[in-house]
Amino acid sequence: MLSYRHAFHAGNFADVLKHLILTQILGHLNRKDKAYCCIDTHAGPGDYALDGSYALKNREFDNGIGKLWLRDDLPDSVADYLNIIKQFNATPQLSRYPGSPLLAKQLLRRQDRLLLCELHSTEVQALNKIVKQDKRITVFHADGLKHALGLLPPKERRGLVLIDPSYEIKSDYTRAVETLINMNQRFATGTYALWYPVVERHRNLALERALSTSGMKDVQLFELGLQADSDGHGMTACGVIVVNPPWTLAAEMRRVLPWLADVLGDEGAGFYRIQTLADETAP
Ligand SMILES: C[S@@+](CC[C@H](N)C(=O)[O-])C[C@H]1O[C@@H](n2cnc3c(N)ncnc32)[C@H](O)[C@@H]1O
């Protein structure tokens, strides 16, 4: 029984980090004409009303996109990401936040494909509505980890797999890592972005260890924290682990993450981590 609804969290600091990295990776893929395939294993409903009751319950967007919305000193890549969010808000008021499927749809070109998996039946209905008749996009009402593995390698032999579980069950940590390793064996040249929360740090350390000893090459971690770890008392930080990142990503994150930690962190407590879990020549 799935109870997680991303609408409660839409536009929070975790979405900012994840979607900034997503737009950077797709922007990089867009630099070459050759088609690519983007797979989103945990797509969610795709579109969020920030003036709706779910988002307003805890107003998590206030500590994420809300803190960036009116600033005029954004680093370039954050400005690029924000410009996409602005395309979904007809007025200067921030009232709508696009999820990963809509962000990807916005960046997709005529020749590219977007494959979306979502298990929750209500969310998948919403997702089907945003996709409409777009022939480039396919929605699967399925377990994203299992189903996406079967979609690899894509015929384009170029692309991104975004893995964004809700971590409702603790086994999500190990399942996500095992699936990522299997995916990489099927499609070694693909780029993979795995989002993770920091709630109990020991789980993250185990996840990082599993990835750094997996034999996969070129694995980088980008983490953003709002406050110091507080084992078990909610999400204090989150990160994205990228396998085969675009060569420009680490340098961009080195520019942007200190700025985001400063702007989004709780009263000076923000922090970031950038770490290579496996380099390009890992055995
Ligand atoms: C964090 S949300 C996704 C947010 C979305 N990727 C975004 O960035 O806008 C995770 C989603 O995964 C869905 N989900 C949970 N378990 C799943 C599974 N095994 N396969 C596919 N979707 C799943 C949940 O219903 C939820 O909508």
The ligand as a Gaussian input file, in Angstrom:
#p B3LYP/6-31G(d) Opt

LIG

0 1
 C        9.588000      11.219000      -4.941000
 S        8.134000      10.883000      -5.820000
 C        8.551000      11.236000      -7.482000
 C        8.776000      12.658000      -7.799000
 C        9.148000      12.949000      -9.227000
 N       10.235000      12.087000      -9.692000
 C        9.572000      14.383000      -9.400000
 O       10.771000      14.679000      -9.266000
 O        8.725000      15.206000      -9.685000
 C        8.149000       9.137000      -5.837000
 C        6.992000       8.500000      -6.590000
 O        7.269000       7.111000      -6.727000
 C        6.060000       6.403000      -6.674000
 N        6.426000       5.002000      -6.373000
 C        6.651000       4.405000      -5.179000
 N        7.097000       3.143000      -5.365000
 C        7.182000       2.963000      -6.706000
 C        7.627000       1.894000      -7.513000
 N        8.069000       0.749000      -6.994000
 N        7.607000       2.076000      -8.850000
 C        7.171000       3.222000      -9.416000
 N        6.738000       4.269000      -8.690000
 C        6.764000       4.147000      -7.357000
 C        5.251000       7.117000      -5.638000
 O        3.864000       6.865000      -5.830000
 C        5.637000       8.572000      -5.915000
 O        4.725000       9.166000      -6.797000

